[in-house]
Amino acid sequence: MKTKERVAFQGERGAYSEEAILSFFKSDVIVSPCPTLFDTFEAVLKKEVDFAVVPVENSLEGSINETYDLLLSTDLQVQGEINLRIHHSLIARPEIRIGKIRTVYSHPQALAQCRKFIRHLGVTPIATYDTAGSVKLIREKKSNGIAAIASTRAASIYGMKVLKEGIEDASTNYTRFFVLSFEDVPPTGNDKTSIVFSAKHAPGALFVALNEFAEKEINLTKIESR
């Protein structure tokens, strides 16, 4: 009998990273929630799990810089890529009505992706470490004036009520995730490569570097300066 693969992610059960795991791994897996991205990387490095799934970029809010920094500091390899459509919901305790909400909790990226809705609702946003963790938080607080922004799956897991679905500002809201492990994957002929490099502080230094890609007819999908 094949042993189930173990996969780490940052956040609580019901987080979008967990959804990404379930969409990528077709067989049953054992998910391992971690408090931080650092802990997620460490779980693989210590061989407590087989893989980690981590967010690297959101189509609305840009790169997750901590993930890139952690990638640079380890020898983990990218095994796969997941593009997950992010659908945010306003979630509260079952007895709460939307008009009573005064404060909304969620991860900073989720709050930023729902700016217009939060402004229209006239509530105070408070940043937390995780979307699903925010649902868990409002369940424990038992306050009438609070809600969370997370997935409908998180609401189901923690027994909370969805007050409104699809509250993200744009329908083009996607988050890109990497699947990480110690092992690399064989070339497929349709692969992506990420390179980190520094250039001299001189006129035309970046042009000289990028010109090499043009001459070799290599297409660039993203350039970011740190």
SVG drawing of the C-alpha trace seen along z (x, -y; Angstrom):
<svg xmlns="http://www.w3.org/2000/svg" viewBox="-29 -55 58 57">
<polyline fill="none" stroke="black" stroke-width="0.4" points="0.0,0.0 1.4,-3.4 2.1,-5.8 0.2,-9.1 2.3,-12.1 2.7,-14.7 2.4,-18.4 3.0,-21.5 1.4,-24.9 1.3,-28.2 -2.0,-28.9 -4.9,-27.0 -7.1,-24.3 -9.2,-26.0 -6.5,-28.4 -6.1,-29.0 -2.8,-27.2 -4.6,-24.1 -7.0,-24.5 -4.0,-24.7 -2.7,-21.5 -6.0,-19.7 -6.1,-21.0 -2.5,-19.8 -2.3,-16.4 -4.8,-14.1 -4.3,-11.3 -5.1,-11.6 -2.5,-13.6 -1.8,-14.4 -1.8,-18.2 0.4,-19.8 -0.6,-23.4 2.4,-25.7 2.3,-29.0 4.7,-30.9 6.2,-30.5 9.6,-29.9 8.1,-27.0 6.6,-25.6 10.1,-25.6 11.6,-24.1 9.1,-21.2 10.5,-20.1 14.1,-20.7 13.7,-18.7 12.0,-15.9 8.9,-16.1 6.9,-16.4 7.5,-15.4 6.4,-18.7 5.5,-22.3 3.1,-24.5 3.8,-28.2 2.3,-31.4 4.7,-33.3 2.5,-35.9 -1.0,-37.4 -2.3,-38.9 -3.6,-42.0 -1.1,-42.5 2.1,-41.3 4.9,-39.1 5.2,-37.4 8.7,-38.6 9.2,-36.4 8.8,-33.3 11.4,-34.5 13.8,-35.3 13.3,-31.8 13.8,-30.2 17.2,-31.9 18.3,-30.7 17.5,-27.0 18.3,-24.2 14.6,-23.3 13.5,-22.8 10.3,-23.8 8.4,-20.7 5.3,-22.3 3.2,-25.5 -0.5,-26.1 -2.6,-29.1 -5.6,-29.3 -8.6,-31.5 -9.2,-33.3 -12.9,-33.8 -13.2,-35.7 -16.3,-35.6 -17.4,-37.6 -17.8,-35.2 -19.3,-35.6 -20.9,-33.6 -24.3,-32.1 -26.4,-34.5 -24.7,-37.7 -26.2,-40.0 -24.1,-41.9 -25.4,-45.3 -23.9,-44.6 -20.4,-44.1 -17.9,-46.8 -14.5,-45.0 -13.2,-42.5 -10.2,-40.3 -8.0,-38.6 -4.5,-38.3 -3.1,-41.6 -3.2,-40.3 -6.9,-39.3 -7.8,-42.7 -6.0,-44.5 -7.8,-42.4 -11.2,-43.4 -10.5,-47.1 -13.6,-48.4 -15.9,-46.1 -14.5,-46.9 -14.7,-50.7 -18.3,-50.3 -19.2,-48.3 -17.7,-51.0 -15.8,-48.6 -12.3,-48.6 -9.9,-46.0 -7.5,-44.3 -4.6,-42.2 -4.0,-38.7 -1.6,-35.9 -4.0,-33.9 -7.4,-34.0 -8.7,-30.7 -7.1,-31.6 -9.3,-34.7 -12.4,-32.5 -11.1,-30.5 -10.4,-33.7 -14.0,-35.1 -15.4,-31.8 -13.4,-32.0 -14.0,-35.7 -17.8,-35.3 -18.3,-39.0 -21.3,-40.4 -19.5,-43.1 -16.7,-41.1 -16.3,-39.1 -13.6,-37.5 -12.6,-37.4 -11.7,-33.9 -12.9,-31.0 -16.3,-29.4 -14.5,-26.2 -13.0,-27.8 -16.5,-28.8 -17.7,-25.2 -14.7,-23.8 -15.2,-26.1 -19.0,-26.1 -19.4,-29.8 -21.9,-31.5 -21.1,-33.1 -22.7,-36.5 -21.6,-37.4 -19.6,-35.6 -17.3,-37.0 -16.3,-40.2 -12.9,-40.5 -12.4,-43.7 -11.5,-41.9 -12.5,-38.7 -8.9,-38.4 -7.8,-37.5 -5.4,-34.6 -2.6,-33.5 0.4,-31.5 1.8,-28.8 5.0,-26.7 5.2,-23.1 8.6,-22.5 10.7,-19.5 14.3,-18.3 14.0,-16.7 14.0,-18.4 11.7,-17.4 13.0,-16.2 12.7,-18.8 9.4,-18.7 10.3,-21.1 7.7,-23.5 9.4,-24.7 9.9,-28.0 13.2,-29.0 13.7,-31.7 17.1,-33.5 18.3,-35.9 21.3,-38.1 22.9,-41.4 24.2,-44.0 26.9,-46.7 25.6,-50.1 26.3,-51.6 24.4,-53.0 23.1,-50.2 24.0,-47.3 20.4,-46.0 20.1,-46.3 23.3,-44.3 22.0,-41.5 18.5,-41.4 19.9,-41.6 21.4,-38.1 17.9,-36.7 16.7,-38.5 19.7,-37.2 19.0,-33.6 15.2,-34.1 14.3,-33.4 10.9,-34.9 10.6,-36.7 7.3,-36.5 8.3,-38.6 11.0,-40.9 11.2,-42.2 13.8,-44.5 14.6,-44.0"/>
</svg>
